[in-house]
Amino acid sequence: MTAPKNISIPDNKPAILLAPLDWGLGHATRLIPIIKFLENKEVSLVLAASGRSKQLLQEEFPKLPMLDLPSYDIRYSKNGALTSLKILTQIPRAARVMQEENRLLSDYIREFDLKAVITDNRPGLHSDEIPCVYITHQLEIRTGLRWLDRYASKIHQKWINKFDACWVPDQEKNGGLAGALSHPIRKTGFEYQYIGCLSRYPKIEPSSKRKRLKLVLMLSGPEPQRGILEKKLLDQIKGLDAEIDFIRGLPGQMEKPIDNANIRFFNHLPATDLGKLIADSDLVVARCGYSTVMDLAILQKKAILIPTPGQAEQNYLSGYLKEKKYFHTISQSSLDLKKDIEDCLHSPYSALDCSGLEEKIIENWLRSKGLIS
């Protein structure tokens, strides 16, 4: 993989590279508010991504230059109990990808005169030549194996320590939305700042009231578990007395199921359109991915959250959010959509009222690095 030759970047403003991990879509979606904030500053923005994350950002920001990065291509097992083991077997490939993205960054710095990097969870995108920021809510790692959690956290913290700054997308007080993941008990060895909950959606008022229940079903995450949950939901929405918008989480794909009287299917929607659908809904059904959790908290929506089988981080979040009574959560194997809808709508669950992006932190960092005056 080499630097593309057809990319044009204005040379009268400092160029900042923004790059998300391609493990699901969440790392890309939560960069959107930062990108929009930076678009109003005297800087040039360059995006770099791979896979569906690249497709999503190209749809959201078609005028911004896009560079290629290697794909981590993390895949889950069909058997959720074996997912942690399958992820462990992919560590050697992930290490090679980190080396490749670090080499590419050196090329991109020279080719495009980059002045800074902001990356969401791509550990290889650090450099001694320019300031680099690492965004993560996982200051502590959950692996599903308690003896491995501390070891994995130490490795991740060692990677983070190679960056000039670490921004944590969460609120600092009362454990925020991510609990122990973003509020570690043990010292990390580096400083970090909480930058608020990152959501691609502005707060939107519902446009109308209805007599009929309105649901938004949102799929996300790697295969095969995305497809497994899709099949289960398709079986369970048959006969539901509700208006349903079914977002499949497949940007760039053309084929989709045929709409019917009460169900509309979308492979993907731009943030503005999807935000309106969610704002107009009574209830959202989605994965328990952290970026989705932040979106729903910003929009103050009731939701049924389903952790991806075998993904320890989502399992932890599921338990934490249920204990805090922020969201109704249920395992994929126990999902009974009709019953869960009733339980959720008549439960005391209420999303934490979160502040959005702490823009002052971003602005102060830009100024401290001489990127804006």
C-alpha positions, -999 to 999 in steps of 0.1 A, spaced: 0 0 0 15 33 -11 4 70 -9 -21 79 -36 -9 104 -61 -43 121 -69 -48 137 -35 -47 174 -33 -44 192 0 -43 230 4 -8 240 15 -19 273 32 -33 255 63 -18 229 86 -30 194 76 -44 171 102 -50 134 96 -81 118 112 -83 80 111 -106 54 128 -101 18 135 -122 -5 112 -135 -28 140 -172 -21 135 -185 14 125 -184 30 159 -149 43 158 -157 61 126 -191 75 137 -177 90 169 -150 109 149 -178 127 130 -184 155 156 -147 161 159 -144 163 121 -173 188 119 -158 209 147 -124 210 129 -140 219 96 -147 253 111 -111 259 121 -82 272 100 -69 237 92 -69 212 63 -85 179 71 -74 145 56 -92 113 64 -77 78 63 -96 46 68 -104 11 55 -134 -11 48 -169 0 59 -154 28 80 -139 43 49 -173 40 30 -191 57 59 -168 86 61 -167 91 24 -205 93 24 -205 118 53 -176 139 40 -174 135 2 -153 166 -3 -125 157 21 -95 138 8 -93 101 18 -62 80 22 -60 43 25 -50 23 56 -47 -15 60 -77 -33 75 -75 -51 108 -104 -72 95 -112 -86 129 -138 -114 127 -159 -131 153 -168 -167 158 -203 -180 150 -200 -195 185 -200 -165 209 -182 -185 236 -152 -189 212 -150 -153 201 -123 -143 226 -102 -172 215 -107 -163 178 -97 -127 185 -65 -139 203 -56 -159 172 -58 -127 151 -32 -108 173 -2 -116 150 -21 -101 120 -31 -71 141 6 -66 150 15 -66 113 -12 -41 105 1 -18 133 36 -19 117 22 -13 82 0 17 93 30 32 111 52 29 80 23 44 59 20 73 83 57 81 78 51 81 40 20 103 44 38 128 66 64 134 39 40 132 9 13 155 23 32 175 49 9 164 77 12 185 109 -8 163 133 -28 130 137 -60 123 156 -68 86 156 -95 65 172 -79 33 184 -53 28 157 -22 22 178 2 23 149 -5 59 140 20 76 162 51 95 152 81 113 167 78 139 138 44 154 146 20 155 175 -5 126 176 -37 121 197 -52 87 206 -89 85 213 -102 56 233 -127 48 261 -109 16 269 -83 27 294 -89 -7 309 -95 -37 287 -121 -65 292 -112 -98 276 -136 -122 293 -107 -137 312 -100 -119 345 -64 -130 346 -59 -116 311 -76 -82 317 -47 -66 336 -21 -79 311 -41 -66 281 -47 -33 298 -10 -28 304 -2 -35 267 -29 -11 255 -16 16 279 19 10 267 7 18 231 -13 48 243 19 62 260 35 66 226 10 93 218 12 130 228 -23 130 242 -52 107 250 -88 118 248 -115 97 265 -150 100 250 -170 100 282 -180 121 311 -156 123 341 -181 122 369 -200 93 384 -184 66 362 -199 82 330 -213 58 304 -184 34 303 -178 27 340 -145 10 348 -135 9 311 -129 47 310 -124 53 348 -95 30 357 -88 22 393 -50 17 388 -27 45 375 -22 44 337 12 61 336 0 89 313 -24 118 314 -58 117 297 -87 141 293 -124 134 291 -139 151 261 -176 144 267 -198 119 249 -192 119 211 -223 115 189 -228 121 152 -263 133 160 -275 167 172 -303 167 198 -335 166 177 -370 170 188 -395 144 175 -415 157 146 -449 141 154 -468 119 178 -483 86 168 -508 60 181 -487 32 167 -454 21 182 -424 32 161 -392 12 163 -357 17 149 -336 -15 146 -298 -8 140 -273 -34 132 -235 -29 135 -203 -47 141 -182 -74 123 -195 -106 107 -208 -132 113 -225 -119 144 -241 -89 125 -258 -113 102 -268 -137 129 -286 -110 148 -302 -97 116 -317 -131 109 -330 -133 145 -346 -99 143 -362 -106 110 -378 -137 125 -391 -118 156 -405 -87 139 -430 -107 120 -465 -98 132 -453 -69 154 -479 -41 155 -453 -13 149 -438 9 123 -402 -4 119 -371 12 103 -345 -15 99 -309 -2 94 -287 -31 84 -253 -15 90 -239 -22 55 -227 10 39 -218 6 2 -240 -25 -3 -269 -21 -28 -291 -52 -24 -316 -53 5 -349 -69 16 -380 -55 0 -400 -30 21 -435 -40 32 -465 -23 48 -448 -16 82 -411 -22 76 -386 -1 57 -351 -14 51 -319 7 48 -284 -7 43 -271 26 57 -282 62 62 -263 95 66 -261 107 102 -287 135 97 -313 111 82 -307 84 108 -307 109 136 -342 120 125 -355 85 125 -341 78 159 -355 111 173 -390 102 160 -389 66 174 -404 53 206 -377 27 210 -343 16 195 -330 -19 193 -292 -21 188 -259 -36 197 -244 -26 230 -214 -9 213 -201 21 231 -206 45 203 -242 35 199 -246 39 237 -233 75 234 -256 83 205 -286 71 224 -276 90 256 -272 122 236 -307 117 220 -322 105 253 -339 75 238 -351 43 254 -334 13 240 -330 -25 240 -292 -32 238 -279 -66 228 -242 -73 235 -223 -91 207 -218 -127 219 -183 -133 231 -173 -96 230 -163 -90 266 -164 -52 264 -200 -52 254 -209 -78 280 -194 -55 307 -212 -25 293 -245 -44 292 -242 -53 329 -230 -18 339 -258 1 320 -285 -23 333 -272 -19 369 -273 19 365 -308 17 350 -297 36 319 -308 10 294 -326 -23 291 -301 -49 280 -306 -86 270 -284 -113 257 -287 -124 221 -297 -159 231 -324 -147 254 -339 -120 231 -377 -122 229 -384 -89 211 -421 -87 218 -415 -93 256 -384 -71 257 -403 -42 241 -430 -44 268 -404 -47 296 -384 -18 282 -413 6 277 -427 0 312 -393 0 330 -376 27 350 -346 28 326 -336 63 316 -304 72 297 -278 93 314 -281 129 303 -247 135 287 -229 166 275 -216 165 240 -181 172 227 -160 194 250 -148 216 221 -126 237 243 -103 208 250 -98 202 213 -93 239 206 -67 243 234 -48 213 221 -47 228 186 -35 261 200 -8 244 222 6 227 191 7 259 170 -20 245 146 -43 275 151 -37 310 165 
